[in-house]
Amino acid sequence: MAWTNSKIFRPFLADVLDNTTAVDLGSDVPKVALYDNSITPDNDVTSANSAYTAGVWSATGGGTGTPQVFQAGQWAQGGVALASTSLNSGTADTVFYDAADTASGSAATLSNVFGCLVYDDTLTTPVADQGISYNYFGGTNAVTNGTLTVVWNANGIFRITL
Amino acid sequence: MIPELSAERHWTCPNCTIAAVTRRPEAPIPFHACKGLNGLNAPLVPDGTRCKVQTIEREDYIGREVVRTDGEGRPVMSVVTTRDDGTDCVIYAPTATAGAMEV
């Protein structure tokens, strides 16, 4: 079981396109939850299993994972909210979703941070907290009595190329 | 006499000569293109901090991942600042991608 890549959830796109779910990335507030390497993310799961607390995206864990990595007051269980989000379609053949850097408190002690789940925390129906994407960091990361910052790629949190 | 509280903070880089000043209490950590880290957009540290700032190369196969690279094209996973009393970590998250296929 392990992370291997970063993916957009297939049901996320399908549900948005056929109006199954009323995701509004212009106003909804997604959250970023951190996970260790004991899970194997899959973008082809059902809508329900892409959601936070469902499938592999368990809410249980702690400062060292199993599987969620969190610390009260620093990087909360359930994740940190994205800020300054934007959906960009101004570049030919490209649509991408971006946000400002996402940071913990300044006294975080976290380890085994391998990747994150980005989910719509505003969404309540038909699937609450449905997953949008997951992003693999490429290895293990840790912080001790400091700040953990996730800097999103210039190409966005997720990017669709036509 | 009421003391004037200032939120001014001075930042420097242990790997190059860049410095910066922020004045908002909630100002995020400023970043800069660091010559000492092969041009990587790296965080500054509070001026006077005894620390080491180093890049951590991606530990896994890149494949089709869209990753952050430094000025020499090496894939960078994170930048870790090691202080006397702890560490900070800046993770460069890859992009989750999807593409259309021409048939």
HADDOCK unambig.tbl for C-alpha pairs under 7 A between the chains (distance, minus, plus):
assign (segid A and resid 5 and name CA) (segid B and resid 65 and name CA) 6.61 0.50 0.50
assign (segid A and resid 6 and name CA) (segid B and resid 65 and name CA) 6.87 0.50 0.50
assign (segid A and resid 6 and name CA) (segid B and resid 95 and name CA) 6.67 0.50 0.50
assign (segid A and resid 6 and name CA) (segid B and resid 96 and name CA) 4.65 0.50 0.50
assign (segid A and resid 7 and name CA) (segid B and resid 96 and name CA) 4.48 0.50 0.50
assign (segid A and resid 7 and name CA) (segid B and resid 97 and name CA) 6.07 0.50 0.50
assign (segid A and resid 8 and name CA) (segid B and resid 96 and name CA) 5.71 0.50 0.50
assign (segid A and resid 8 and name CA) (segid B and resid 97 and name CA) 6.57 0.50 0.50
assign (segid A and resid 133 and name CA) (segid B and resid 96 and name CA) 6.66 0.50 0.50
assign (segid A and resid 134 and name CA) (segid B and resid 96 and name CA) 6.94 0.50 0.50
assign (segid A and resid 135 and name CA) (segid B and resid 93 and name CA) 6.60 0.50 0.50
assign (segid A and resid 135 and name CA) (segid B and resid 94 and name CA) 6.31 0.50 0.50
assign (segid A and resid 135 and name CA) (segid B and resid 95 and name CA) 6.73 0.50 0.50
assign (segid A and resid 135 and name CA) (segid B and resid 96 and name CA) 6.08 0.50 0.50
assign (segid A and resid 136 and name CA) (segid B and resid 94 and name CA) 6.76 0.50 0.50
assign (segid A and resid 137 and name CA) (segid B and resid 77 and name CA) 6.51 0.50 0.50
assign (segid A and resid 137 and name CA) (segid B and resid 93 and name CA) 5.39 0.50 0.50
assign (segid A and resid 137 and name CA) (segid B and resid 94 and name CA) 6.49 0.50 0.50
assign (segid A and resid 138 and name CA) (segid B and resid 58 and name CA) 5.41 0.50 0.50
assign (segid A and resid 138 and name CA) (segid B and resid 59 and name CA) 5.74 0.50 0.50
assign (segid A and resid 138 and name CA) (segid B and resid 60 and name CA) 5.37 0.50 0.50
assign (segid A and resid 138 and name CA) (segid B and resid 77 and name CA) 6.26 0.50 0.50
assign (segid A and resid 139 and name CA) (segid B and resid 58 and name CA) 6.43 0.50 0.50
assign (segid A and resid 139 and name CA) (segid B and resid 59 and name CA) 5.14 0.50 0.50
assign (segid A and resid 139 and name CA) (segid B and resid 60 and name CA) 6.32 0.50 0.50
assign (segid A and resid 142 and name CA) (segid B and resid 89 and name CA) 6.78 0.50 0.50
assign (segid A and resid 143 and name CA) (segid B and resid 87 and name CA) 5.37 0.50 0.50
assign (segid A and resid 143 and name CA) (segid B and resid 88 and name CA) 5.37 0.50 0.50
assign (segid A and resid 143 and name CA) (segid B and resid 89 and name CA) 5.76 0.50 0.50
assign (segid A and resid 144 and name CA) (segid B and resid 86 and name CA) 4.93 0.50 0.50
assign (segid A and resid 144 and name CA) (segid B and resid 87 and name CA) 4.95 0.50 0.50
assign (segid A and resid 144 and name CA) (segid B and resid 88 and name CA) 6.84 0.50 0.50
assign (segid A and resid 145 and name CA) (segid B and resid 86 and name CA) 5.04 0.50 0.50
assign (segid A and resid 145 and name CA) (segid B and resid 87 and name CA) 6.37 0.50 0.50
assign (segid A and resid 146 and name CA) (segid B and resid 86 and name CA) 6.06 0.50 0.50
assign (segid A and resid 146 and name CA) (segid B and resid 87 and name CA) 5.36 0.50 0.50
assign (segid A and resid 146 and name CA) (segid B and resid 88 and name CA) 4.76 0.50 0.50
assign (segid A and resid 147 and name CA) (segid B and resid 88 and name CA) 4.86 0.50 0.50
assign (segid A and resid 147 and name CA) (segid B and resid 89 and name CA) 6.35 0.50 0.50
assign (segid A and resid 148 and name CA) (segid B and resid 88 and name CA) 5.93 0.50 0.50
assign (segid A and resid 148 and name CA) (segid B and resid 89 and name CA) 4.91 0.50 0.50
assign (segid A and resid 148 and name CA) (segid B and resid 90 and name CA) 5.90 0.50 0.50
assign (segid A and resid 149 and name CA) (segid B and resid 89 and name CA) 6.29 0.50 0.50
assign (segid A and resid 149 and name CA) (segid B and resid 90 and name CA) 4.67 0.50 0.50
assign (segid A and resid 149 and name CA) (segid B and resid 91 and name CA) 6.03 0.50 0.50
assign (segid A and resid 150 and name CA) (segid B and resid 90 and name CA) 5.96 0.50 0.50
assign (segid A and resid 150 and name CA) (segid B and resid 91 and name CA) 4.84 0.50 0.50
assign (segid A and resid 150 and name CA) (segid B and resid 92 and name CA) 6.15 0.50 0.50
assign (segid A and resid 150 and name CA) (segid B and resid 93 and name CA) 6.37 0.50 0.50
assign (segid A and resid 151 and name CA) (segid B and resid 90 and name CA) 6.79 0.50 0.50
assign (segid A and resid 151 and name CA) (segid B and resid 91 and name CA) 5.89 0.50 0.50
assign (segid A and resid 151 and name CA) (segid B and resid 92 and name CA) 4.96 0.50 0.50
assign (segid A and resid 151 and name CA) (segid B and resid 93 and name CA) 5.98 0.50 0.50
assign (segid A and resid 152 and name CA) (segid B and resid 92 and name CA) 6.19 0.50 0.50
assign (segid A and resid 152 and name CA) (segid B and resid 93 and name CA) 5.23 0.50 0.50
assign (segid A and resid 153 and name CA) (segid B and resid 68 and name CA) 6.83 0.50 0.50
assign (segid A and resid 153 and name CA) (segid B and resid 92 and name CA) 6.58 0.50 0.50
assign (segid A and resid 153 and name CA) (segid B and resid 93 and name CA) 5.92 0.50 0.50
assign (segid A and resid 153 and name CA) (segid B and resid 94 and name CA) 5.78 0.50 0.50
assign (segid A and resid 153 and name CA) (segid B and resid 95 and name CA) 5.97 0.50 0.50
assign (segid A and resid 155 and name CA) (segid B and resid 95 and name CA) 6.32 0.50 0.50
assign (segid A and resid 156 and name CA) (segid B and resid 95 and name CA) 5.77 0.50 0.50
assign (segid A and resid 157 and name CA) (segid B and resid 95 and name CA) 5.06 0.50 0.50
assign (segid A and resid 157 and name CA) (segid B and resid 96 and name CA) 6.16 0.50 0.50
assign (segid A and resid 158 and name CA) (segid B and resid 95 and name CA) 5.23 0.50 0.50
assign (segid A and resid 158 and name CA) (segid B and resid 96 and name CA) 4.39 0.50 0.50
assign (segid A and resid 158 and name CA) (segid B and resid 97 and name CA) 5.52 0.50 0.50
assign (segid A and resid 159 and name CA) (segid B and resid 95 and name CA) 6.79 0.50 0.50
assign (segid A and resid 159 and name CA) (segid B and resid 96 and name CA) 6.28 0.50 0.50
assign (segid A and resid 159 and name CA) (segid B and resid 97 and name CA) 4.82 0.50 0.50
assign (segid A and resid 159 and name CA) (segid B and resid 98 and name CA) 6.33 0.50 0.50
assign (segid A and resid 160 and name CA) (segid B and resid 97 and name CA) 5.82 0.50 0.50
assign (segid A and resid 160 and name CA) (segid B and resid 98 and name CA) 4.76 0.50 0.50
assign (segid A and resid 160 and name CA) (segid B and resid 99 and name CA) 5.55 0.50 0.50
assign (segid A and resid 161 and name CA) (segid B and resid 98 and name CA) 6.28 0.50 0.50
assign (segid A and resid 161 and name CA) (segid B and resid 99 and name CA) 4.58 0.50 0.50
assign (segid A and resid 161 and name CA) (segid B and resid 100 and name CA) 6.28 0.50 0.50
assign (segid A and resid 162 and name CA) (segid B and resid 99 and name CA) 5.88 0.50 0.50
assign (segid A and resid 162 and name CA) (segid B and resid 100 and name CA) 4.96 0.50 0.50
